[in-house]
Structures are given as structure tokens and as C-alpha cells.
Amino acid sequence: MVGTVIGTSREDNYAPGPRGSFLVGSLRDFRSDRLLDTMEQAYAEYGDVARFHIGPRMVHLISHPDLAQEVLIKEKGTFFKIQEGTDKKIGLGLVLGEGLLTNRDQNSWFARRRMLQPVFHRRCIATMVDEMVATGQKMLSRWQELYGPKDVINIHEEMMRATLDIINRTMFGADVTGEAGKVGAAMTVLTRYAFAQAGNPFSLPTWIPTQRNKEFHRARQIIDSVVLGLIRARQATRDSGDQPRGDLLDMLLDAEDAETGKRMTDQEVLDEVKTVFAAGHETTANALTWTWLLLSEHPEVREKLKAELDMVLGGHSPTSTDIPNLRYTKQVFDEVLRLYPPVPALVRRAVRPAMLHGYEIPVASRVLISIYNIHRHPRFWEEPTRFEPERFSPERKAAHQDLAYIPFGAGQHKCIGNNFALMEGPLLLAMIAQRYELELVPERPVELEVAITMRPKEGLYVRLRPRLETV
Ligand code: HEM
């Protein structure tokens, strides 16, 4: 991040930041392979608020929990997630249509959120534990069959497969693993494309037949046809009078607006299913992948985790009654989400002029809330880069500052799937760690990239060392 510092004095009321290059400003610094460095350096050089220019756009990077509170909660009428007043779909909206994550209209988003909230209630998610565990068991059997201790496996791919399988089963009650490869790969193309397209004001429209645009359309077509096929199959079985399965798809098809009693149209169900697919598997897979990286580097945490798993599970697969006792396992997962938040930054747009930390935020400028920086802020975290799951013990957790820990965001758009992820992540972690130790392959070092989510660019490579036989 090079460039002359502008606006360093507070008199001009603009936050400090780099000038960047001629015309494009700091565009390069926001590329997927540089965003994390850019965020770290911006905090080190300019503090809690830094101002960038990306072409004609002004972007403010914020790194303090109080500022996150202002933007996400207190001033939610000033900072919008939603691109109101534009007809043009951008970024993930191109992929997920009007689903909850990308809906562009505040009123219809609100009605939909109210309708879907009960589906993701902790009580409903608790009914999905058996499906999650069954998927974990299937994965472990596959590993046992396929991999010996010398084999090198891409654990990120395995985690993607497992979490996609879980979404499939909990959504469709179906085992559609055969499609997993196709949907997973297509989803990666789509999110990379969406990130590049949303972050770059100079990106070409999707109808221009560039190689990237063609790849994008192909990937979107794969996802739409797979998902639509599954919805149609379900509607057919419901119409023929079959018993409802009570899975996520049934819940979505049955969801009604509490005020109007209205249900969703087919197109709306398609967009929500895609949204849950997209939002609900890669994030958790990334978190689990970072878990294996951190555990491989921290034998003391690994030992403590194994001791808990042996004591609570004694070699058996977990059941819902074990979950409250897997306390340290949950703390490990919480701490991974702090150091490697799968969504490292949130974006909002100022719809009217605002002030943050005494700096002017002009209308239409973007605010990037750096979850990554907030989670490593030295004022709120002692030795912030240290991996220390005990930070999340009940006593220490109670002392955390509001919004210093926001892996699921905060305010009205807070992740609707957080209960799902916090059930699924620790369950898979427990099942794998009680059976195997994962040893990093040193000749394949990990490289980070951010394409909306933070993921290992070329995967994470490990060898599986079996621990004990489970029943
Ligand atoms: C570790 C896993 C996960 C992480 C770290 C995560 C993170 C987030 C974050 C930070 C947001 C807020 C975005 C914003 O404010 O701009 C969000 C929203 C959302 N997440 Fe998650 N998520 C995870 C898992 C899931 C799962 C499992 C599902 C569904 C089953 C899901 C569905 C959604 C949806 C639908 C939204 C949009 C909510 C709205 O705008 O009303 N997420 N997620």
C-alpha cells in the first residue's frame, strides 16, 4: 500500500489514507490476494478509520468495535447494506437473486427475514443434529476406505464436501453427494466472480462474452438447474400427498408471513434455497479448515481437546445430549472464528452524510467494517495473534467488549444461520479430532485469499494419522 497520505490533519475532517495510483486509486490493494494485508497495514498506519479511493468510489475501512456498533446498529438508517434505488444486480446478487443475503429492497428483505427467522431458530436446528452426525460418519467411513497414513489430502476440499453434504441433507433430506462436486466447484467460480465484480467499479457488464463472463454463466446455470430440479422433485412428492419430511425445504415451502399469511413463490423459494446453499456451507468449511491449520500448530490445544473428547464421547459419535458437554471443543471453534473470521469484512453504503470518530463520511461512500482487524484489535484482545481458546471460557467471555467479537456480523442483518454453524462446526470438529490427528504437509504451504469469504487459495494439505477406533 504505497501513496501519499491525504487528509492526515483532522482540520479537513477527512480520515487519513493512501492516495493510491492515478485513476484507479487503491484498486489493487483490495484484490483478493491483498485485502488482508491491506486491512492490517491500514490499521497500523492510520488507526481505526482509514480512507481509500477505488476509482471514483471512496471507501472507509473501520477497525474499532464502537464504530462497528455505530454503523451496524445505531445508525442503521444511514448505512445500508442494500443497494436501494438501483436496478442493476451486482456481486453476489447476480448469483442469489432476491434471497435474504442479497435482496435489494429494504421492505421485502424485512418481510422475508421475519418469515424465515423461525426456520433457523435454535429449536429447529437442534432437530438436525442426527443428519449432521450421519454425514460426519459417512465422511469418516470414506476416509477410512480411501486414505492411508501416507496419503496427502486437501482437507479444505473435504470440509467443503462435508458441509455441502450437510446442507443437502438438512435442506432436502436427500443424499445428493454426486452433485456436490459440481455445485461446490460452481459456487467457487461464482463467489470469486462476484467478489471481483462488486469490488471493481470498472468491471465489464455480465452480458459481454468474455471468458470470465462465460464461465460465470455456465456456473450459474449449473447451480440453478441442480437446485430447481430438487425443488420440483419435492413439490411433486408433496402434491402426491406424501408425508412432509420436516427438513429445511419443507420449512421454506411452508413458511408464512406472520402478518399477511403469504407464502413464498417458486422463484422466491429458489433464491432462498440458493442463498442457504451459498451462505451455509463454504463459511463453515473455511472455519473448519482454519481449525486444522491452527490445531496442527498448537499441540497443547490439541491435547486438551483430545482429553475432552475422550472423556465426553469415549470413542462414540456425539449425540445431542453430548453437545453441552463439549465445552472446550466449542471454545476452540469460537477462537478459530476470531483469528480467521470466514467473512473478514462487511460492506455498507452511506445513504446520507455521517461522522465516524470525528471524520466526515460523505454520502455514497462505502464503509468496510473489518471484522478481521476488530478481532485482532490490541485494545480488546490480549496478545491478539495468539491462538487461545480459553478466551471463550464463560468467565472470560462475559468480559468481552460489545462487538469486539462479531464473526456473524451484528444488527438487523446478523447471520441467520449462526445456530446452524455453531452446531455443525463443533460436531464435525469433535468427530474428526477424536478419530484422527491432522498433520500439515510442509511442502505445500497455505496461501490465503479473500473472495467475500476468507479461504485457502489452493487448499490445505494434510496427512491423516488415525488415533483410536470409534464405535
Ligand atoms: C461459520 C459460519 C458462518 C459465518 C462466519 C457466517 C457469517 C455471516 C455474516 C458475517 C453475515 C452478515 C453479513 C452482513 O451483515 O453483511 C451473514 C449473513 C447471513 N448468513 Fe451467515 N455465516 C455462517 C454460516 C451460515 C449458515 C450455516 C447459514 C445458513 C444455513 C448462513 C446464512 C446466512 C444468511 C441467509 C445471511 C443473510 C442475513 C440477512 O441479511 O438477513 N450463514 N453470515
Residues whose N, C-alpha, C, O or C-beta is under 5 A from the ligand:
A	BS01	HEM	L100 L101 R113 V276 A279 G280 T283 T284 A287 P342 V343 L346 I406 P407 F408 G409 Q412 H413 K414 C415 I416 G417 F420 A421
